[in-house]
Amino acid sequence: MNTPMFSRWLLAAMLATAGCTTQPPTHVMQDPQARFDTFKTFAWDVGQGQEPGQAASEPLSIVNSQIRGAITTELQQKGYAESQAGAKPDLVLRYETAAAEKIKSNPFRIGIGMGGYGSNGAAGVGVSSPDLKNVKEGMLVLRVIDPVRNAEVWNGRVSRELGKDGVPDPQLIKSAVGELLTGFPAAGSTAK
């Protein structure tokens, strides 16, 4: 068996399969005029016509509760505190979710095996044809608003493939929110 040739095949197979497992990129925008060094508290936007920090009239769904919990945890780890009911927050959070059917393509697969019986060595390579399948993809968009300026200071979007039932599990939500807020400025930071 030609070892350098086998190494090239193995490298090609690893690169081909690595390309199939990547997540869609996260998109983030930040207002360069935002003064993150002055922001310390946040509250959820409860809808038009109500002040931030007031109780919402609609009950919170389980999925929305999980999303809010994940965002709150990430922001608290960055030094922010959720403002008390009735208090004016430094930041107002709004988020939207959407789900859509997507066609997922796995272009091809390469399988490599080696082994042998006794003193004889053997290697095999298998290639499969492309396959297409419908998947449900969920998207989370988070908007962070400075209520004093009435301006958006940060905006981020993350997408994930949902499970077979089309409902995200708590671990998927936590992972997606963690990735989304990775570069969010810490409370009191002067990061631009």
C-alpha positions in Angstrom: 0.0 0.0 0.0 1.3 3.5 -0.9 1.3 5.4 2.4 1.6 9.0 1.0 -1.3 8.3 -1.4 -3.4 6.8 1.4 -2.7 9.9 3.6 -3.9 12.2 0.7 -7.1 10.2 0.5 -7.6 10.4 4.2 -7.0 14.2 4.2 -9.5 14.6 1.4 -12.1 12.6 3.1 -11.7 14.5 6.4 -12.0 17.8 4.5 -15.1 16.6 2.6 -16.9 15.5 5.8 -15.9 18.6 7.8 -17.6 20.8 5.2 -20.9 19.0 5.8 -21.0 19.7 9.5 -20.6 23.5 9.7 -23.3 25.7 11.1 -24.6 28.7 9.2 -22.6 31.9 10.1 -23.8 34.3 12.8 -24.3 37.8 11.6 -23.8 40.8 14.0 -23.9 44.6 13.6 -23.0 47.2 16.2 -23.6 50.9 16.2 -20.1 52.6 16.4 -21.6 55.5 18.3 -23.0 53.2 21.0 -21.7 53.9 24.5 -21.5 50.4 26.0 -19.5 51.9 28.9 -22.7 53.5 30.2 -24.9 50.4 29.8 -25.4 48.2 32.9 -29.1 47.0 32.9 -31.6 45.6 30.4 -35.3 44.8 30.1 -37.4 43.0 27.6 -39.6 44.9 25.2 -43.1 43.8 26.0 -44.8 45.4 23.0 -45.8 48.7 21.5 -47.7 51.0 23.8 -46.1 49.6 27.0 -43.1 50.8 28.9 -40.1 48.4 29.2 -40.2 46.7 32.5 -44.0 46.4 32.7 -45.6 43.0 32.7 -46.7 41.7 29.4 -50.4 40.9 28.9 -49.8 37.7 26.9 -48.4 34.6 28.7 -44.8 33.6 27.8 -44.5 30.4 25.8 -42.1 27.7 26.9 -39.8 28.2 23.9 -39.8 32.0 24.5 -39.1 31.4 28.2 -36.1 29.3 27.2 -34.8 31.9 24.7 -35.1 34.7 27.3 -33.5 32.5 30.0 -30.5 31.8 27.7 -30.1 35.5 26.7 -30.4 36.6 30.3 -27.7 34.1 31.4 -25.3 35.2 28.7 -25.8 38.9 29.5 -25.4 38.3 33.2 -22.1 36.6 32.5 -21.1 39.8 30.7 -21.9 41.9 33.7 -25.4 43.1 32.9 -28.3 43.0 35.3 -32.0 42.7 34.5 -33.7 45.9 35.6 -36.5 45.7 38.2 -40.1 46.1 37.1 -40.9 49.8 36.6 -37.3 50.9 36.5 -35.8 52.5 33.4 -33.3 50.1 31.8 -30.2 51.1 29.9 -30.9 48.6 27.1 -34.2 47.3 25.8 -34.1 43.8 24.2 -36.3 42.7 21.3 -36.1 39.3 19.6 -37.9 37.6 16.8 -37.9 34.0 15.8 -38.8 32.3 12.5 -38.7 28.9 11.0 -38.5 27.8 7.4 -38.2 24.6 5.4 -34.8 24.3 3.7 -33.3 21.8 1.3 -30.1 20.3 2.7 -27.6 18.8 0.4 -24.8 16.5 1.3 -22.8 16.6 -1.9 -21.0 13.3 -1.5 -19.5 11.1 1.1 -16.2 9.2 1.1 -15.5 6.3 3.3 -12.1 4.8 3.8 -11.3 1.6 5.5 -8.2 -0.4 6.1 -7.4 -3.7 7.8 -6.4 -7.1 6.9 -6.2 -10.7 7.9 -3.0 -12.3 8.9 0.0 -10.7 7.3 -1.9 -9.3 4.3 -3.0 -5.6 4.5 -5.9 -4.2 2.7 -7.6 -0.8 2.1 -10.9 0.3 0.6 -12.5 3.5 -0.5 -16.2 4.0 -1.0 -18.0 7.0 -2.5 -21.7 7.7 -2.3 -23.9 9.9 -4.5 -25.3 13.2 -3.3 -28.5 13.2 -1.2 -31.1 15.9 -0.7 -33.5 16.2 2.2 -35.9 18.8 3.6 -35.0 20.2 7.0 -36.6 22.8 9.2 -34.3 25.7 10.1 -35.0 28.1 13.0 -33.6 31.7 13.1 -33.3 34.0 16.1 -32.8 37.8 15.6 -31.9 39.9 18.7 -32.2 43.6 18.6 -30.7 45.7 21.4 -32.0 49.3 21.7 -30.7 52.3 23.6 -34.0 53.8 24.9 -32.4 57.2 25.6 -31.4 57.7 21.9 -34.3 55.4 20.7 -31.7 53.7 18.4 -30.6 50.2 17.8 -27.1 49.7 19.2 -26.6 46.0 18.4 -28.2 43.5 16.1 -27.4 39.8 15.7 -28.9 36.8 13.9 -28.2 33.1 14.3 -29.7 30.1 12.5 -29.9 26.4 13.5 -31.3 23.2 12.0 -34.2 22.2 14.2 -35.0 18.6 15.2 -37.4 16.3 13.4 -40.4 17.8 15.3 -39.4 21.3 14.3 -39.1 22.5 17.9 -35.7 23.5 19.3 -34.6 21.8 22.5 -33.2 23.8 25.4 -29.6 22.7 24.6 -29.9 24.0 21.0 -31.3 27.3 22.2 -28.5 27.7 24.8 -25.8 26.9 22.2 -27.2 29.2 19.5 -27.6 32.1 22.0 -24.1 31.5 23.3 -22.7 31.8 19.8 -24.8 34.8 19.0 -23.6 36.8 22.0 -20.0 35.7 22.0 -18.8 39.1 20.8 -21.4 41.2 22.6 -19.6 43.9 24.6 -19.3 43.4 28.4 -21.1 45.8 30.7 -19.2 49.0 31.2 -16.8 48.2 28.3 -15.5 50.8 25.8 -15.4 48.2 23.0 -16.3 49.4 19.6 
